[in-house]
Amino acid sequence: MADLRIGIDVGGTNTDAVVLGADGRVIAKAKRPTTPDVTEGLRAALDAVLEELGAGEAGTRGDVRGRITRVMLGTTHATNAILERRSLGRVAVLRLGAPATTSVPPLSGWPDDLRKAVSAGEAIVGGGHYVDGREIGPPDLGAIRRFLDGVQAEAVAVTSVFSPASGDHERLVEELISTEYGLPVSVSHEIGSLGLLERENATVLNAALYGVAAHVTGALVAALAERDLKARPYLAQNDGTLMTLEHAARLPVSTIGSGPANSLRGAAYLSGVLDAIVVDVGGTSTDLGVLAGGFPRESAAAVEIGGVLTNFRMPDILAIALGGGTVVRGDGIGPDSVGYRIVQEALVFGGRTMTMTDAAVAAGRAPRDAAGWRDRLQAAIQPDIPREGGPGGMGDMSATIADALERAVAVADEMVVDAVDRMALGKSDRPLVAVGGGAFLLPGRIPGAGRVIRPEHAEVANAVGAAIALASGRVDTILPAGDSRSEAIERAKEEAAARAVAAGADPSGVEIVDLLEVPLSYLSEPAVRVHVKAAGPLAR
């Protein structure tokens, strides 16, 4: 019986993997340190969860491996590539909008090092539309050819003025480039919403990530083949849904933010609570988000990635520098963390660095399966006896270790209370779902929230979120507000559903899960901005 699925999530400190059965229960789970080459951590977590499942060797326990039909991956590959300025492709940046948009050139405001790593050249040529979809002028195909003839690029990013209102010019230019130059093309109407510069930035980043996407998908396919798994692979998107590898190859920027989205979706699934504040405590940071109807509340503001403002849909996440590996000093905590080295460096593991895990254990918040943690901590705490210095600054402390750990808990609790207050937006009765490997750091009651829920398997909620995700598609466009409005909205719904199917959804199960209309003012003809999201279960 083909009834098992695997979810994997690559975090900053750990890579988690789970196996879900036909009834949706977690039947195997594993947590392994994330490696500098995150692909190795992925393989280690996959091997560990297969071993626990009883499929450590191909052919053991009957056809266990044959029962695994899908593997879903949430990964930090794309985010790391942008933050570290590595493995990014050279992009020809093409804007259709002359002469109206020439006062602010492409990539304005980009950090110099990122711009140097990505840009193969930039140009603004004629073309584009007005906000109501009327054509400003035809694309200047001659200027486009002259520009592309003079650059050495691995991909092209095409952004047209008000392409959410009409993507015709972008599609025309995409066809020209694909046919005559054979280069992959990133078009902005598939990626961002209103806001020319932010949409253009997201489109350029997307084109720069094509090589990274090819590496990720190739590594995932190879890892499955090496383990004799015939499962179909998927990648997680930043809205908590999935897409096929083919879809991810075209829209790799959509994987940015998938980790926090997976945690939110996993928290909703494990707790059974659809409207709540979620606090995901990892080894390096704590992410806070809000569940609305079981899906992440989306950010209304532009999102900065690697120093670049973008406007594609992202979960509304507040990250604070607090995690299980956060370093504790006599004068405060963090923001640095020992990260995946916690099992060697923390006091509770026999190391010599004070961390927030040590502080939580000292405060009586150790997880139930933490055998020996408190004993090792007690052995390390020798008040008033000088210690050799280390990453935790133990040799320079003027107070005892125990006092420093006690103060650290108070500081951390205050950070969490402040963050919860910022995310609650005045609504203090929402329950709080605590997930992540460091969830034991949180106190039993948090002012500004309702009851604290700690679901079973909370430490791998992000991998669970990847495993249970749906496939989705969305449309963000501008439509006339007159008599043709209803028909135009129906067409937008159909397009969103078609995009969900392209991402891997079963056509028979796709539903419209979000529809938002916003009237636009100061236009010669009435118009509305329409956002439609469709989602459905994965196709068999």
C-alpha positions as CSV (number, residue, x, y, z in Angstrom):
1,M,0.0,0.0,0.0
2,A,1.5,3.4,-1.0
3,D,0.4,5.5,1.9
4,L,3.5,7.2,3.5
5,R,5.0,10.6,3.0
6,I,8.1,12.3,4.3
7,G,8.5,15.9,5.2
8,I,11.9,17.5,5.6
9,D,12.8,21.0,6.7
10,V,16.3,22.5,6.7
11,G,16.7,25.0,9.5
12,G,19.6,27.2,10.6
13,T,20.6,24.8,13.3
14,N,18.9,21.5,12.6
15,T,17.4,19.6,9.7
16,D,14.3,17.8,10.7
17,A,12.5,14.9,9.0
18,V,9.2,13.1,9.7
19,V,7.2,10.3,8.2
20,L,3.4,10.5,8.2
21,G,1.1,7.5,7.8
22,A,-2.1,7.3,5.8
23,D,-4.0,8.6,8.8
24,G,-1.8,11.6,9.2
25,R,0.0,10.4,12.3
26,V,3.7,10.9,12.8
27,I,5.2,7.4,12.8
28,A,8.9,8.3,12.6
29,K,10.9,11.5,13.2
30,A,14.5,12.6,13.3
31,K,16.6,15.7,13.9
32,R,20.1,16.1,12.6
33,P,22.5,19.1,12.7
34,T,22.4,21.3,9.6
35,T,25.7,21.1,7.8
36,P,27.6,24.0,6.1
37,D,26.6,22.2,2.8
38,V,22.9,21.9,3.7
39,T,22.5,19.0,1.3
40,E,24.6,16.8,3.6
41,G,22.3,17.6,6.5
42,L,19.3,16.8,4.4
43,R,20.8,13.3,3.5
44,A,21.6,12.6,7.2
45,A,18.1,13.5,8.3
46,L,16.5,11.4,5.5
47,D,18.7,8.4,6.4
48,A,17.9,8.8,10.1
49,V,14.1,8.8,9.6
50,L,14.3,5.9,7.2
51,E,16.2,3.9,9.8
52,E,13.6,4.7,12.5
53,L,10.9,3.7,10.0
54,G,12.6,0.3,9.6
55,A,13.7,1.0,6.0
56,G,17.4,1.6,6.7
57,E,18.4,-0.9,4.0
58,A,16.5,-1.3,0.7
59,G,14.3,-4.4,0.8
60,T,14.1,-4.7,4.6
61,R,10.6,-5.0,6.2
62,G,9.0,-5.9,3.0
63,D,8.2,-2.9,0.8
64,V,8.4,-0.1,3.3
65,R,10.3,2.1,0.9
66,G,7.8,1.4,-1.8
67,R,5.0,2.8,0.4
68,I,6.6,6.2,0.4
69,T,4.9,8.2,-2.3
70,R,5.9,11.8,-1.7
71,V,8.8,13.7,-0.2
72,M,8.3,17.4,0.7
73,L,11.3,19.6,1.3
74,G,11.5,23.1,2.9
75,T,15.0,24.4,2.4
76,T,17.2,27.5,3.2
77,H,19.3,27.0,0.0
78,A,17.9,30.1,-1.7
79,T,18.0,32.3,1.3
80,N,21.6,31.3,2.1
81,A,22.7,32.0,-1.5
82,I,21.4,35.6,-1.3
83,L,22.6,36.3,2.2
84,E,26.1,34.8,1.5
85,R,26.3,36.2,-2.1
86,R,27.3,32.8,-3.5
87,S,26.1,30.5,-6.4
88,L,24.1,33.4,-7.8
89,G,23.6,33.6,-11.6
90,R,24.4,36.7,-13.7
91,V,21.2,38.4,-14.8
92,A,20.4,40.8,-17.6
93,V,17.9,43.2,-16.0
94,L,15.3,44.5,-18.5
95,R,12.6,47.0,-17.7
96,L,9.7,47.9,-20.1
97,G,8.8,51.4,-19.1
98,A,10.8,54.1,-21.0
99,P,10.6,57.0,-20.7
100,A,8.3,57.2,-17.7
101,T,10.5,55.1,-15.3
102,T,14.0,56.3,-16.2
103,S,14.4,58.5,-13.2
104,V,14.9,55.5,-10.9
105,P,17.1,52.9,-12.6
106,P,16.9,49.2,-11.9
107,L,18.6,47.8,-8.8
108,S,18.5,51.2,-7.1
109,G,19.2,50.7,-3.4
110,W,20.8,47.3,-3.8
111,P,24.0,46.6,-1.7
112,D,27.0,47.0,-3.9
113,D,28.3,43.5,-3.4
114,L,25.0,41.9,-4.3
115,R,24.5,44.0,-7.3
116,K,28.1,43.2,-8.5
117,A,27.4,39.5,-8.0
118,V,24.1,39.4,-9.9
119,S,23.9,42.1,-12.5
120,A,25.2,41.4,-16.0
121,G,23.7,44.7,-17.2
122,E,20.6,46.8,-17.0
123,A,18.4,48.5,-19.5
124,I,15.1,50.4,-19.7
125,V,13.2,50.3,-23.0
126,G,9.8,51.2,-24.3
127,G,6.7,49.3,-23.4
128,G,4.4,48.7,-20.4
129,H,0.8,49.5,-19.5
130,Y,-1.2,52.0,-17.5
131,V,-2.8,50.9,-14.2
132,D,-6.1,50.2,-16.0
133,G,-4.4,47.8,-18.4
134,R,-4.2,50.2,-21.4
135,E,-1.0,49.9,-23.4
136,I,1.5,52.8,-23.0
137,G,3.3,51.7,-26.1
138,P,4.6,48.5,-27.8
139,P,7.8,46.9,-26.5
140,D,10.9,48.2,-28.3
141,L,12.1,44.8,-29.6
142,G,15.0,46.3,-31.4
143,A,16.4,47.9,-28.3
144,I,15.9,44.7,-26.4
145,R,18.0,42.8,-29.0
146,R,20.7,45.4,-28.9
147,F,20.9,45.2,-25.1
148,L,21.0,41.4,-25.0
149,D,23.6,41.2,-27.8
150,G,25.9,43.3,-25.6
151,V,25.8,41.4,-22.3
152,Q,27.0,38.0,-21.0
153,A,24.1,36.7,-18.9
154,E,22.9,33.3,-17.6
155,A,19.2,34.5,-17.3
156,V,17.0,37.5,-18.0
157,A,14.7,39.3,-15.6
158,V,11.8,41.2,-17.4
159,T,9.7,43.7,-15.5
160,S,7.0,45.7,-17.2
161,V,5.2,48.7,-15.8
162,F,1.9,47.6,-14.2
163,S,2.3,44.0,-15.4
164,P,-0.2,42.8,-12.7
165,A,-2.8,44.7,-14.8
166,S,-1.5,43.1,-18.0
167,G,1.3,40.7,-18.5
168,D,1.1,40.7,-22.3
169,H,4.3,42.6,-22.9
170,E,6.3,40.4,-20.5
171,R,5.0,37.3,-22.2
172,L,5.9,38.7,-25.7
173,V,9.4,39.6,-24.6
174,E,9.8,36.2,-22.8
175,E,9.0,34.4,-26.1
176,L,11.5,36.5,-28.0
177,I,14.3,35.8,-25.6
178,S,13.5,32.1,-25.3
179,T,13.4,31.7,-29.0
180,E,16.3,33.8,-30.2
181,Y,18.7,33.6,-27.2
182,G,17.7,30.4,-25.5
183,L,18.0,32.0,-22.0
184,P,15.7,31.3,-19.1
185,V,13.4,34.3,-18.4
186,S,11.9,35.5,-15.1
187,V,8.8,37.6,-15.6
188,S,7.5,39.9,-12.9
189,H,3.7,39.3,-13.2
190,E,4.3,35.7,-12.0
191,I,6.2,36.8,-8.9
192,G,5.3,40.1,-7.3
193,S,2.4,42.5,-7.0
194,L,1.9,46.3,-7.4
195,G,5.1,48.3,-6.8
196,L,7.5,48.5,-9.7
197,L,10.8,48.6,-7.9
198,E,10.0,45.9,-5.3
199,R,8.5,43.6,-8.0
200,E,11.5,44.1,-10.2
201,N,13.9,43.3,-7.3
202,A,12.0,40.0,-6.6
203,T,12.1,39.2,-10.3
204,V,15.9,39.7,-10.5
205,L,16.5,37.6,-7.4
206,N,14.4,34.9,-8.9
207,A,16.4,34.8,-12.1
208,A,19.7,34.8,-10.1
209,L,18.5,31.7,-8.2
210,Y,18.0,29.5,-11.2
211,G,21.3,27.7,-10.7
212,V,20.6,27.3,-7.0
213,A,17.2,25.7,-7.8
214,A,18.8,23.3,-10.2
215,H,21.4,22.3,-7.6
216,V,18.6,21.7,-4.9
217,T,16.3,19.8,-7.2
218,G,19.2,17.7,-8.5
219,A,20.4,16.9,-5.0
220,L,17.0,15.9,-3.8
221,V,16.3,13.7,-6.8
222,A,19.7,12.1,-6.4
223,A,19.2,11.5,-2.7
224,L,15.9,9.7,-3.3
225,A,17.4,7.6,-6.1
226,E,20.4,6.6,-3.9
227,R,18.0,5.3,-1.3
228,D,15.8,3.5,-3.8
229,L,12.8,5.8,-3.1
230,K,10.3,6.1,-6.0
231,A,8.5,9.0,-4.2
232,R,7.6,12.2,-6.1
233,P,9.5,15.2,-4.6
234,Y,8.1,18.6,-3.9
235,L,9.5,21.9,-2.5
236,A,7.7,24.1,0.1
237,Q,6.7,27.6,-0.8
238,N,6.8,30.7,1.4
239,D,3.0,30.6,2.0
240,G,3.0,27.2,3.5
241,T,2.0,25.3,0.4
242,L,4.0,23.1,-2.1
243,M,5.1,23.1,-5.7
244,T,6.5,20.5,-8.1
245,L,10.3,20.6,-8.9
246,E,9.4,21.8,-12.4
247,H,7.5,24.7,-10.8
248,A,10.3,25.4,-8.4
249,A,12.8,25.6,-11.2
250,R,10.8,28.5,-12.7
251,L,10.0,30.3,-9.4
252,P,12.9,29.5,-6.9
253,V,12.4,32.7,-5.0
254,S,9.1,31.3,-3.8
255,T,11.0,29.0,-1.5
256,I,12.3,31.9,0.6
257,G,10.5,32.0,3.9
258,S,9.2,28.4,3.6
259,G,10.7,27.4,7.0
260,P,8.6,29.7,9.1
261,A,5.5,29.0,7.0
262,N,6.1,25.2,7.5
263,S,6.3,25.8,11.3
264,L,3.0,27.7,11.3
265,R,1.2,25.0,9.2
266,G,2.7,22.2,11.3
267,A,1.7,24.0,14.5
268,A,-1.9,24.2,13.3
269,Y,-1.9,20.6,12.3
270,L,-0.4,19.2,15.5
271,S,-2.4,21.4,17.9
272,G,-5.7,21.4,16.0
273,V,-5.9,25.2,16.5
274,L,-6.5,27.2,13.4
275,D,-6.2,30.8,14.9
276,A,-3.3,31.3,17.2
277,I,0.1,32.9,17.8
278,V,2.9,30.4,17.0
279,V,6.3,30.7,18.6
280,D,8.9,28.6,17.0
281,V,12.1,28.4,19.1
282,G,15.1,27.1,17.2
283,G,18.8,26.9,18.1
284,T,19.7,30.4,16.8
285,S,16.5,32.4,16.6
286,T,12.8,32.4,17.6
287,D,10.2,33.1,14.9
288,L,6.8,34.4,15.8
289,G,3.8,34.2,13.4
290,V,0.0,34.2,13.5
291,L,-2.3,31.5,12.2
292,A,-5.5,32.7,10.5
293,G,-7.8,29.9,9.4
294,G,-4.9,27.5,9.6
295,F,-2.6,29.4,7.2
296,P,0.1,32.0,8.0
297,R,-1.0,35.6,8.2
298,E,0.7,37.3,5.3
299,S,2.8,40.4,5.6
300,A,1.3,43.6,4.3
301,A,4.7,45.4,4.1
302,A,7.6,45.0,1.7
303,V,10.0,42.2,2.7
304,E,13.7,42.8,2.8
305,I,15.9,39.9,1.6
306,G,19.7,40.3,1.8
307,G,19.3,44.1,1.9
308,V,16.8,44.2,-1.1
309,L,13.2,45.2,-0.8
310,T,10.7,42.9,-2.5
311,N,6.9,42.6,-2.6
312,F,6.1,39.0,-3.2
313,R,3.8,37.3,-0.6
314,M,5.6,36.3,2.6
315,P,4.3,35.2,6.0
316,D,4.2,37.9,8.6
317,I,7.1,36.8,10.8
318,L,8.9,38.5,13.6
319,A,12.3,37.0,14.4
320,I,14.3,37.6,17.6
321,A,17.8,36.6,18.4
322,L,16.9,34.0,21.0
323,G,17.4,30.2,20.7
324,G,18.6,27.2,22.5
325,G,22.2,27.9,21.4
326,T,22.1,31.6,22.2
327,V,25.2,32.5,24.2
328,V,24.8,33.7,27.8
329,R,27.3,36.1,29.3
330,G,27.5,37.8,32.7
331,D,26.2,41.1,31.2
332,G,23.4,39.7,28.9
333,I,22.5,37.2,26.2
334,G,23.3,36.8,22.5
335,P,22.7,37.8,19.8
336,D,25.3,35.2,18.8
337,S,24.6,31.5,19.0
338,V,26.7,28.3,19.0
339,G,24.1,26.9,16.5
340,Y,24.5,23.3,15.6
341,R,27.6,23.1,17.8
342,I,25.4,23.2,20.9
343,V,25.8,19.4,21.5
344,Q,29.5,20.0,22.0
345,E,29.6,23.4,23.6
346,A,26.7,23.8,26.0
347,L,27.2,23.1,29.7
348,V,24.4,20.5,29.8
349,F,26.4,18.5,27.1
350,G,29.7,18.8,29.0
351,G,30.9,21.8,27.1
352,R,32.2,25.1,28.5
353,T,29.9,27.7,26.9
354,M,26.8,29.0,28.7
355,T,23.8,28.9,26.5
356,M,20.0,29.6,26.8
357,T,19.5,25.8,27.0
358,D,21.6,25.8,30.2
359,A,19.6,28.7,31.5
360,A,16.3,27.0,30.9
361,V,17.5,23.8,32.6
362,A,18.7,25.8,35.6
363,A,15.2,27.3,35.8
364,G,13.6,23.9,35.8
365,R,12.3,24.0,32.2
366,A,14.3,21.0,30.9
367,P,12.4,18.8,28.4
368,R,11.3,15.5,29.8
369,D,13.7,13.4,27.6
370,A,16.7,15.4,28.8
371,A,18.3,12.7,30.7
372,G,21.4,13.8,32.6
373,W,21.2,17.5,31.6
374,R,20.7,18.9,35.1
375,D,23.4,16.7,36.6
376,R,26.0,17.9,34.0
377,L,24.9,21.5,34.6
378,Q,25.2,21.1,38.3
379,A,28.8,19.8,37.8
380,A,29.6,22.9,35.7
381,I,28.2,25.4,38.2
382,Q,30.7,26.1,40.9
383,P,29.9,29.5,42.3
384,D,32.7,32.0,42.8
385,I,35.4,29.8,41.3
386,P,37.0,31.4,38.3
387,R,36.7,29.5,35.0
388,E,38.8,29.5,31.9
389,G,37.4,31.9,29.3
390,G,35.5,30.6,26.2
391,P,32.8,31.7,23.8
392,G,30.5,32.2,26.8
393,G,32.9,34.6,28.4
394,M,33.0,32.5,31.6
395,G,36.5,33.7,32.6
396,D,35.4,37.4,32.6
397,M,32.2,37.0,34.7
398,S,32.0,39.1,37.8
399,A,29.0,37.1,39.1
400,T,28.5,33.4,39.5
401,I,27.4,31.2,36.7
402,A,24.2,30.4,38.4
403,D,23.3,34.1,38.8
404,A,24.1,34.7,35.1
405,L,21.8,31.9,34.0
406,E,19.0,33.2,36.2
407,R,19.3,36.7,34.8
408,A,19.3,35.2,31.2
409,V,16.0,33.5,31.8
410,A,14.4,36.8,32.9
411,V,15.9,38.7,29.9
412,A,14.7,36.0,27.5
413,D,11.1,36.0,29.0
414,E,10.9,39.7,28.6
415,M,12.0,39.4,24.9
416,V,9.3,36.8,24.3
417,V,6.6,38.9,26.0
418,D,7.5,42.0,24.0
419,A,7.5,40.0,20.7
420,V,4.1,38.4,21.5
421,D,2.7,41.8,22.2
422,R,3.9,43.1,18.9
423,M,2.4,40.2,17.0
424,A,-1.0,40.1,18.8
425,L,-2.0,43.5,17.6
426,G,-4.1,44.1,20.7
427,K,-5.9,40.8,20.7
428,S,-4.7,39.1,23.8
429,D,-7.0,36.0,23.9
430,R,-5.4,34.0,21.1
431,P,-3.8,30.7,22.3
432,L,-0.1,30.4,21.9
433,V,1.3,27.3,20.3
434,A,5.0,26.6,21.3
435,V,7.0,24.5,18.7
436,G,10.6,24.0,17.7
437,G,13.4,22.1,19.3
438,G,13.9,24.9,21.8
439,A,10.3,25.3,22.8
440,F,11.1,24.3,26.4
441,L,12.7,27.7,26.8
442,L,9.3,29.3,27.0
443,P,7.5,29.8,30.3
444,G,4.2,28.2,31.1
445,R,2.3,31.5,30.9
446,I,3.0,34.4,28.6
447,P,1.2,37.8,29.1
448,G,-0.5,39.0,26.0
449,A,-1.6,35.5,24.9
450,G,-4.1,32.9,26.0
451,R,-3.1,29.4,27.1
452,V,0.2,28.0,26.0
453,I,-0.2,24.8,24.0
454,R,2.7,22.4,23.6
455,P,1.6,19.7,21.1
456,E,3.2,16.3,20.7
457,H,6.0,16.3,18.1
458,A,6.3,20.0,18.5
459,E,10.1,19.8,18.0
460,V,9.6,18.7,14.4
461,A,6.6,20.9,13.5
462,N,8.4,22.5,10.6
463,A,8.9,19.1,8.9
464,V,5.3,18.2,9.7
465,G,4.1,21.4,8.0
466,A,6.0,20.4,4.9
467,A,4.5,16.9,4.9
468,I,0.9,18.1,5.2
469,A,1.0,21.1,2.8
470,L,-1.3,21.6,-0.1
471,A,-0.3,23.0,-3.6
472,S,-1.4,26.5,-4.4
473,G,-1.6,29.2,-7.0
474,R,-2.3,32.9,-6.7
475,V,-3.2,35.9,-8.9
476,D,-2.7,39.5,-7.9
477,T,-4.1,41.8,-10.6
478,I,-6.1,45.0,-11.4
479,L,-9.6,44.7,-12.8
480,P,-12.3,47.1,-14.0
481,A,-15.0,47.9,-11.4
482,G,-17.8,48.2,-13.9
483,D,-20.3,45.7,-15.3
484,S,-17.5,43.3,-16.4
485,R,-16.1,43.0,-12.9
486,S,-17.8,39.7,-12.1
487,E,-16.6,38.0,-15.2
488,A,-13.1,39.4,-14.7
489,I,-13.0,38.0,-11.2
490,E,-14.1,34.6,-12.4
491,R,-11.3,34.6,-14.9
492,A,-8.9,35.5,-12.1
493,K,-10.2,32.6,-10.1
494,E,-9.7,30.2,-13.0
495,E,-6.2,31.5,-13.5
496,A,-5.3,31.0,-9.8
497,A,-6.8,27.5,-10.0
498,A,-4.7,26.7,-13.1
499,R,-1.6,27.9,-11.3
500,A,-2.4,25.6,-8.4
501,V,-2.7,22.7,-10.8
502,A,0.6,23.7,-12.4
503,A,2.2,23.6,-8.9
504,G,1.0,20.0,-8.4
505,A,-2.6,20.2,-7.1
506,D,-5.3,17.7,-8.0
507,P,-7.7,19.6,-10.4
508,S,-10.7,18.0,-8.8
509,G,-9.8,19.2,-5.3
510,V,-8.7,22.8,-6.0
511,E,-10.7,25.5,-4.1
512,I,-10.5,29.3,-3.8
513,V,-9.2,29.8,-0.2
514,D,-8.7,33.6,-0.3
515,L,-10.3,36.4,-2.3
516,L,-9.6,40.1,-1.6
517,E,-10.8,43.1,-3.4
518,V,-9.4,46.6,-2.8
519,P,-11.0,49.6,-4.6
520,L,-8.4,51.9,-6.3
521,S,-8.9,55.6,-6.1
522,Y,-8.0,58.6,-8.4
523,L,-8.3,56.7,-11.7
524,S,-10.1,57.8,-14.8
525,E,-12.1,54.6,-14.8
526,P,-13.2,52.7,-11.6
527,A,-10.9,49.7,-10.9
528,V,-10.2,47.2,-8.1
529,R,-7.1,45.3,-7.1
530,V,-8.0,41.6,-6.7
531,H,-6.0,39.0,-4.9
532,V,-7.0,35.4,-5.4
533,K,-5.4,32.3,-3.9
534,A,-6.4,28.7,-4.8
535,A,-5.2,25.6,-3.1
536,G,-5.8,21.9,-3.2
537,P,-4.4,18.5,-2.3
538,L,-1.6,17.0,-4.3
539,A,-2.4,15.1,-7.4
540,R,-2.0,11.3,-7.1
